[in-house]
Amino acid sequence: MAYLSKEDPELKQLIRDEADRLNNTLNLIAAENHSPQSILETMGSVLNTKTIEGYPGKRFHAGCENVDRIENLAIKRGKSLFNAEHINVQPHSGTSANLAVYFSVLNIGDHILAMSLPHGGHLSHGHSASITSRCFNFTHYKLDSKTEQIDYDQIRDLALSVKPKMIVAGASSYPRLINYEKISQIAKEASALFLTDMAHLAGLVAAKLIQSPVPYCDFVTFTCYKTMMGGRGGVILSKKKYGKKIDKAVFPGCQGTSAVNLLAAKALIFKLAKEEKFISIQKSTLKNAKVMARAFMEKGYRIVSNGTDNHQVLIDLTSKNITGKLAETCLESIGIILNRNVIPNDANNSGKVSGLRIGSGAVSSRGMGDSQMRQIVDFMDIAIMNHSKKEILVKLKEKVLKLCEAFPIKKTV
């Protein structure tokens, strides 16, 4: 950062502080990961300069010969990686991608059936705080109260009753796999379109470790910075027959100029996702989540749905007499970064947050394995049970720092 050092040393120091924070803490936020250095180089490149509107070969600005090749490369690689008929790599985010899908084939006020947010859904799936709920009429399905897993019979009953124009699968805090084929059958029976939001699962799908929703869906959206380990931004996959509608809904429908540096980062991560290093990290991500889930259960914690099939572990803190907010703050004080999260039991208690959401992606990309996962669970358990005892927390912070130093980010990504 030679130029930044001269022109804004204060900002340079803040960036360095953030780099130090990342290296000296354990990131368990399920929506984050550590990107390869080549991704950071790409995002910080001269590609930030170019303004583009439209699509390759049909731009509304001159000077696009190189960025056309970059976007076409991202398109080619993304279609190959996910075996998709059509892809749009321009969305700025996952929510932008979802909005574009909605507006490509639906009219204002149309009915959509999606997962309830306290039961694992996402804000852009029709939560009252999201603009999506002001544009479309959402009905939400919930998890089975006993298994805390998706109740497909309930989805079918609601679909046949409400007759939505679209059914949405995918979640932001659901630790189990989704039966896309079953929901696809329900969608066909109800004459509904089918969208899956796999923002959290894209890396695991790319590595072919879990089932891909692509064969069963009309549309699939995802982001590139969670398990996918890439840069910011969203992606839309669709059946070929919806391709023109999707492209028109993205531009000029929902957004203007696209970030060329992020298009390039997408092209890069689609290439890296086929390499053994990426696949190995995804394998560790799956294994490490299971190790943590078991370790927490052995210590008497209740895990939502009694386990995990992906990178997430959702912990119910009700029996530990601590709120999700207090636990999050306590753990941050010792260098373990995660987020409080609503759980199904909170659905009928507005404002109550009784859970913690843990993701294994970032610690896996640092090269950590079974023994480190058990260490982390030990640290978390001691901190939660002694959240008001400063002397214990200080010692835990030292142990967390030692673990971080043994697995530095810069040497593993």
Secondary structure, DSSP 8 states (H G I E B T S, - for coil): -HHHHHH-HHHHHHHHHHHHHHHTSEE--TT-----HHHHHHHTSGGGG----EETTEESSS--HHHHHHHHHHHHHHHHHHT-SEEE---SSHHHHHHHHHHHH--TT-EEEEE-GGGT--GGGT-TTSTHHHHSEEEEE-B-TTT-SB-HHHHHHHHHHH--SEEEE--SS--S---HHHHHHHHHHTT-EEEEE-TTTHHHHHTTSS--SGGG-SEEEEESSSTT-S-S-EEEEE-GGGHHHHHHIIIIII-SS--HHHHHHHHHHHHHTTSHHHHHHHHHHHHHHHHHHHHHHHTT-EEGGGS-SSSEEEEE-GGGT--HHHHHHHHHHTTEE-EEE--GGGTTSTT---EEEEE-HHHHHTT--HHHHHHHHHHHHHHHHTTT-HHHHHHHHHHHHHHHHHS-GGGT-
